[in-house]
Amino acid sequence: MMNTTCTEMTNVILANDLLGESKEIIRYQDEAGKACYGVVEGQEVCCLDGVFEDIVNGTYVFVGKSAFVDDIKIFFSVEPSKVLNLR
């Protein structure tokens, strides 16, 4: 992936979609405690607006917020829809 900053990420995402390059997208806890998705760019995570299905389908927008990887709590990729208790 190209070396960019989050302020340049919108153009990079559009270019990557056209070029077919892969991006590392994670689900993490933002500073407000909310789970959100972001694109990892070096040691920085650029926050995306959208739900998992939108992001997978390439329909997402960079919201202009970013955080450092070391400063966030990373979650599993998707939130489970059910929890089963099997005994």
Z-matrix of the N, CA and C atoms (Angstrom, degrees):
N
C 1 1.442
C 2 1.518 1 109.02
N 3 1.319 2 116.37 1 146.86
C 4 1.451 3 120.84 2 -179.56
C 5 1.513 4 110.84 3 -65.14
N 6 1.322 5 117.12 4 152.02
C 7 1.448 6 121.83 5 177.77
C 8 1.527 7 108.43 6 -86.80
N 9 1.324 8 117.15 7 106.14
C 10 1.455 9 122.42 8 -177.95
C 11 1.517 10 109.41 9 -136.33
N 12 1.317 11 115.71 10 175.12
C 13 1.454 12 121.08 11 173.27
C 14 1.520 13 107.90 12 -105.63
N 15 1.333 14 116.49 13 167.97
C 16 1.460 15 119.83 14 -179.66
C 17 1.522 16 111.51 15 -65.14
N 18 1.315 17 118.40 16 -27.84
C 19 1.459 18 119.67 17 179.54
C 20 1.516 19 111.22 18 -67.58
N 21 1.325 20 117.56 19 -21.89
C 22 1.461 21 122.02 20 177.72
C 23 1.526 22 112.10 21 -96.60
N 24 1.337 23 117.77 22 -0.86
C 25 1.456 24 122.05 23 -168.21
C 26 1.525 25 113.65 24 -64.74
N 27 1.334 26 119.66 25 -34.19
C 28 1.460 27 120.38 26 -177.98
C 29 1.517 28 110.66 27 -57.63
N 30 1.306 29 117.36 28 -48.23
C 31 1.454 30 120.89 29 179.44
C 32 1.520 31 111.72 30 -66.30
N 33 1.323 32 117.64 31 -35.66
C 34 1.459 33 121.43 32 179.46
C 35 1.526 34 110.14 33 -66.14
N 36 1.342 35 117.14 34 -43.17
C 37 1.466 36 120.39 35 179.91
C 38 1.521 37 109.97 36 -60.78
N 39 1.315 38 117.42 37 -44.91
C 40 1.456 39 119.93 38 179.21
C 41 1.520 40 110.99 39 -63.22
N 42 1.324 41 117.25 40 -43.09
C 43 1.465 42 120.92 41 179.28
C 44 1.519 43 110.63 42 -65.46
N 45 1.336 44 118.01 43 -41.75
C 46 1.462 45 121.23 44 -179.96
C 47 1.517 46 111.20 45 -64.69
N 48 1.336 47 117.56 46 -37.57
C 49 1.453 48 119.78 47 177.65
C 50 1.523 49 110.19 48 -61.84
N 51 1.312 50 116.98 49 -40.28
C 52 1.458 51 120.40 50 179.70
C 53 1.523 52 111.46 51 -70.52
N 54 1.337 53 116.87 52 -36.29
C 55 1.463 54 121.41 53 -177.62
C 56 1.529 55 112.01 54 -84.04
N 57 1.313 56 117.97 55 -14.78
C 58 1.456 57 121.37 56 -179.36
C 59 1.510 58 113.43 57 77.18
N 60 1.323 59 118.08 58 20.47
C 61 1.458 60 120.87 59 178.66
C 62 1.528 61 109.42 60 -77.31
N 63 1.334 62 115.80 61 149.55
C 64 1.456 63 119.21 62 179.68
C 65 1.522 64 109.90 63 -88.29
N 66 1.334 65 114.47 64 154.58
C 67 1.453 66 122.31 65 179.57
C 68 1.525 67 108.11 66 -128.14
N 69 1.313 68 117.13 67 146.92
C 70 1.459 69 120.92 68 175.15
C 71 1.522 70 107.69 69 -90.33
N 72 1.330 71 115.88 70 109.94
C 73 1.460 72 121.64 71 -179.45
C 74 1.518 73 107.85 72 -110.55
N 75 1.342 74 115.98 73 129.40
C 76 1.461 75 121.23 74 -179.08
C 77 1.520 76 110.05 75 -122.08
N 78 1.320 77 115.29 76 161.50
C 79 1.463 78 122.88 77 172.13
C 80 1.514 79 105.79 78 -109.40
N 81 1.333 80 116.62 79 129.88
C 82 1.460 81 120.54 80 -175.14
C 83 1.528 82 110.82 81 -147.65
N 84 1.339 83 115.18 82 170.99
C 85 1.460 84 121.38 83 178.53
C 86 1.523 85 108.27 84 -95.20
N 87 1.341 86 117.19 85 123.91
C 88 1.462 87 120.06 86 179.06
C 89 1.531 88 110.50 87 -81.86
N 90 1.324 89 116.24 88 -178.50
C 91 1.473 90 120.48 89 -175.51
C 92 1.528 91 112.63 90 -65.92
N 93 1.328 92 117.86 91 -20.23
C 94 1.465 93 121.72 92 177.81
C 95 1.526 94 111.92 93 -88.27
N 96 1.339 95 117.66 94 -1.92
C 97 1.458 96 121.72 95 -179.79
C 98 1.516 97 113.72 96 88.88
N 99 1.318 98 117.06 97 5.91
C 100 1.463 99 122.11 98 -178.21
C 101 1.531 100 110.05 99 -91.73
N 102 1.341 101 116.18 100 142.10
C 103 1.465 102 120.40 101 175.79
C 104 1.522 103 108.75 102 -77.67
N 105 1.328 104 116.45 103 131.82
C 106 1.465 105 120.36 104 177.89
C 107 1.530 106 108.78 105 -146.62
N 108 1.316 107 115.76 106 170.20
C 109 1.455 108 122.22 107 179.69
C 110 1.521 109 109.25 108 -106.05
N 111 1.332 110 115.69 109 151.91
C 112 1.451 111 119.85 110 178.54
C 113 1.517 112 111.32 111 -153.37
N 114 1.325 113 114.91 112 158.48
C 115 1.459 114 122.33 113 176.51
C 116 1.524 115 107.78 114 -96.57
N 117 1.331 116 116.91 115 128.50
C 118 1.459 117 121.48 116 178.37
C 119 1.521 118 108.69 117 -83.11
N 120 1.327 119 114.71 118 126.08
C 121 1.457 120 121.88 119 177.85
C 122 1.523 121 107.17 120 -130.60
N 123 1.338 122 116.28 121 95.22
C 124 1.465 123 120.40 122 -175.32
C 125 1.519 124 109.23 123 69.86
N 126 1.339 125 116.57 124 -121.19
C 127 1.464 126 122.20 125 177.86
C 128 1.517 127 112.37 126 -100.39
N 129 1.323 128 117.21 127 10.86
C 130 1.455 129 122.63 128 -177.31
C 131 1.529 130 110.33 129 -115.96
N 132 1.338 131 116.15 130 144.91
C 133 1.454 132 121.66 131 175.96
C 134 1.523 133 107.71 132 -113.83
N 135 1.320 134 116.26 133 124.88
C 136 1.462 135 122.49 134 -179.25
C 137 1.521 136 107.91 135 -99.66
N 138 1.328 137 116.45 136 117.28
C 139 1.462 138 122.53 137 -173.77
C 140 1.525 139 111.79 138 -68.00
N 141 1.337 140 115.60 139 136.06
C 142 1.460 141 122.82 140 177.78
C 143 1.519 142 110.19 141 -110.64
N 144 1.323 143 116.41 142 148.79
C 145 1.455 144 121.78 143 174.54
C 146 1.527 145 107.82 144 -99.81
N 147 1.321 146 116.69 145 128.34
C 148 1.457 147 119.79 146 178.73
C 149 1.513 148 111.21 147 141.63
N 150 1.319 149 115.16 148 162.30
C 151 1.457 150 121.69 149 176.66
C 152 1.525 151 108.74 150 -92.67
N 153 1.318 152 116.89 151 168.96
C 154 1.461 153 121.89 152 -174.75
C 155 1.528 154 112.54 153 -53.59
N 156 1.328 155 116.83 154 -45.50
C 157 1.460 156 120.39 155 -177.74
C 158 1.526 157 111.68 156 -61.84
N 159 1.340 158 116.92 157 -39.77
C 160 1.462 159 120.82 158 178.03
C 161 1.522 160 111.31 159 -65.07
N 162 1.324 161 115.83 160 -44.06
C 163 1.467 162 120.30 161 -177.49
C 164 1.520 163 111.17 162 -65.53
N 165 1.331 164 117.32 163 -42.56
C 166 1.460 165 121.43 164 178.12
C 167 1.530 166 110.98 165 -61.18
N 168 1.330 167 116.29 166 -36.68
C 169 1.461 168 121.01 167 -179.72
C 170 1.523 169 113.03 168 -84.22
N 171 1.335 170 117.19 169 3.06
C 172 1.462 171 120.77 170 177.24
C 173 1.511 172 114.53 171 82.75
N 174 1.329 173 117.97 172 13.47
C 175 1.460 174 121.62 173 179.52
C 176 1.520 175 108.38 174 -104.60
N 177 1.310 176 117.62 175 86.24
C 178 1.454 177 121.72 176 -179.55
C 179 1.520 178 109.41 177 -149.09
N 180 1.315 179 114.52 178 161.69
C 181 1.461 180 121.58 179 -177.86
C 182 1.516 181 108.44 180 -132.40
N 183 1.316 182 116.85 181 136.79
C 184 1.454 183 121.81 182 173.64
C 185 1.523 184 107.34 183 -74.72
N 186 1.342 185 117.52 184 127.61
C 187 1.462 186 120.65 185 -174.29
C 188 1.520 187 114.07 186 -93.33
N 189 1.314 188 118.89 187 -2.77
C 190 1.461 189 120.99 188 176.42
C 191 1.514 190 115.35 189 92.11
N 192 1.337 191 118.04 190 -0.21
C 193 1.462 192 120.86 191 176.52
C 194 1.515 193 108.96 192 -101.34
N 195 1.318 194 115.90 193 150.77
C 196 1.459 195 119.68 194 176.51
C 197 1.523 196 109.83 195 -145.80
N 198 1.324 197 115.63 196 164.53
C 199 1.461 198 122.77 197 178.13
C 200 1.520 199 107.69 198 -150.39
N 201 1.315 200 116.02 199 159.55
C 202 1.457 201 120.35 200 176.09
C 203 1.524 202 109.62 201 -87.65
N 204 1.310 203 116.58 202 142.69
C 205 1.470 204 122.87 203 -176.71
C 206 1.528 205 110.79 204 -55.16
N 207 1.320 206 117.83 205 -39.52
C 208 1.466 207 121.22 206 -178.04
C 209 1.527 208 113.13 207 -69.99
N 210 1.343 209 117.79 208 -16.22
C 211 1.461 210 121.76 209 -175.67
C 212 1.524 211 114.07 210 -100.02
N 213 1.324 212 118.17 211 2.94
C 214 1.460 213 120.49 212 -175.78
C 215 1.516 214 111.24 213 -121.24
N 216 1.324 215 114.88 214 161.11
C 217 1.464 216 121.48 215 174.01
C 218 1.521 217 107.03 216 -100.12
N 219 1.322 218 116.65 217 120.52
C 220 1.458 219 121.95 218 -178.74
C 221 1.524 220 109.28 219 -91.84
N 222 1.343 221 115.36 220 131.90
C 223 1.461 222 122.52 221 179.60
C 224 1.528 223 110.16 222 -100.23
N 225 1.353 224 115.49 223 173.45
C 226 1.457 225 120.31 224 169.28
C 227 1.522 226 108.51 225 -61.34
N 228 1.298 227 117.70 226 158.80
C 229 1.472 228 122.25 227 -174.47
C 230 1.518 229 114.01 228 -58.84
N 231 1.312 230 116.83 229 -39.07
C 232 1.467 231 120.17 230 179.96
C 233 1.517 232 109.63 231 -129.82
N 234 1.324 233 115.71 232 154.21
C 235 1.448 234 120.79 233 176.77
C 236 1.525 235 108.28 234 -84.95
N 237 1.340 236 118.08 235 130.07
C 238 1.467 237 118.81 236 -179.14
C 239 1.515 238 110.81 237 -65.27
N 240 1.335 239 115.91 238 140.94
C 241 1.470 240 120.25 239 179.79
C 242 1.525 241 111.27 240 -83.75
N 243 1.348 242 117.35 241 -21.51
C 244 1.459 243 122.06 242 -179.83
C 245 1.525 244 109.05 243 -145.52
N 246 1.304 245 114.24 244 153.46
C 247 1.463 246 120.40 245 171.90
C 248 1.521 247 106.53 246 -125.26
N 249 1.303 248 116.51 247 124.08
C 250 1.471 249 121.47 248 -178.39
C 251 1.512 250 109.78 249 -105.73
N 252 1.310 251 115.29 250 142.54
C 253 1.457 252 121.59 251 176.49
C 254 1.523 253 106.31 252 -112.15
N 255 1.314 254 117.05 253 100.70
C 256 1.464 255 121.19 254 179.52
C 257 1.518 256 108.69 255 -102.49
N 258 1.312 257 115.42 256 123.46
C 259 1.461 258 119.12 257 179.81
C 260 1.478 259 111.21 258 -112.55
